Amino acid sequence: MVERMIWETINQKIQAAGNILILNPKDSDGDSLGSSLALAHYLKSLEKPHLVFAAKPPSSQLDYLPGFEEISSDLGSLDLNSFDLVIAVDFADLKMLGFAPELIGKLLKKTIINIDHHPTNFRYGQINVVEPTAAATSELLFYFFEDLNLPYDKLIATCLLSGIIHDTGSFAHLNTTPSVIEISARLLVKGARLKTITAYAQNKSLPTLKLWGVALSRLTHNQRYGLSTTVITQKDLAGLNTNGEATEGIANFLNNLTEAKAIMVLKEDSDGRIRGSLRTTTSGVDVSRLAALLGGGGHKKASGFNLRGKLIHTGRYWQIV
């Protein structure tokens, strides 16, 4: 999948670095955090100073991940000058970091290792490991450890398996290949905590289920395009005394609709933007093309985008203004 020589070059960069910054997208998820924390545990074994960073605090539902409490979201105290190597995991575009343009400009002066599985990746690093055939970035990092015969323990195995389970929808998505199953089995042998991971994937709080009920009540279907859509507003989130983590999984859940060729979930964020999630299980349908038209990207079967605006209801339908 990735040539061993590339992994060797990356490991040499890691060994030579004095202080390493591991970057997540602002909207981090199970795969980005699983990948990041797996790398962090490896760096800890090397006694390498490092920092795992995400501009927005990650979902507390992922706090079972070993090392979760060490993730920083304090943008004000982030000093890029203190790092001589940056490892960016699981995001296609530096804009997804949530950084101001000036900070991105400073970041681009650093040595960046870019590891991702999204086909829309801009290859912004000095070293780019971008493999769209991988089910998850965590799958790529599995090969980093295995191809270089690097020792890894149950903590790293749990992080990697969590990322794979997240991006395969608990092995329900079309990206669940035989190699994914084999990799997962090998991670279990290493001691990955499957029961803990699946409990996160399956358990839903009462506020989450209430929000899902609101989303389902607004579900509409366009017969012409075979697209089913629902929306979630900031008022919905505030009224249920919850936050954005409750919206996780709605798109994947709706992806089981038999009548829909594709589904779209629009979520209104507090920063004045609309986040769109697109999913499909239909052969021949590529939702990444629609996402690209809207300024986003992703995979053929799972993509996303974001637009500036807010959601309003006209009395007949929902509209972005």
C-alpha angles and dihedrals in degrees: 000000000000122000114252089230090065092052089048091053091050092049090050089053090050093048091050097046123101100200125010131203118205111200129204126188114263089252096051122185142183094288099046093045093042090052093044096049093045088057091044092055089050091050089048090055088054090047089238117159108240146154130213110211138188120169092221121047108259122245112282087224086078095053090109088076110108108253095018092131091061095062111114125213098170102121092177093063096043106119110189091187090071094062127075096182132039124196113195116196134194104351132103103208134034087228086073090069093076091232126145114254091252091057092048088052090056091045092055089061089063128083103262127195108199116201116178146133100211114114091215092063112138093214092232096164134091084235116034124191102180115160115168092185090067115097091219141359085246088063090057091051090051086063090048090061097038100043092050093041090235115170114244133175139210091281093060091040091054092050093049095045090049090056092049093048091048095052096042094048091243090315092308099110126089090251090072098111128176088258090055090055091047092049091049091051091052091050089052089054087054089057104265110172100239095169092056093047095048091047087060092047095049107031118089127185123230093254089051093052091047090053091049088053090055091049092049092049089058096047113132131181129213107209094194095057099023089234122145116199140185136172138216120198133201088248089059091054095045093047092055094047092235138108140232094291089077090068092061112114099016092108092049091047093051090048086080092069108125094204096054128083088194139356133216128198117194116199124188112221129203091244093070096261135114116226115207125199120194126192137171139169093185118119112242095020116116111190092181088075091060091044090052091053087056094049097264137093146186135134132337091254101031125032142146145198140182131218133187112248144066137267120250131176114227095193093262105044145355120266137187112230 
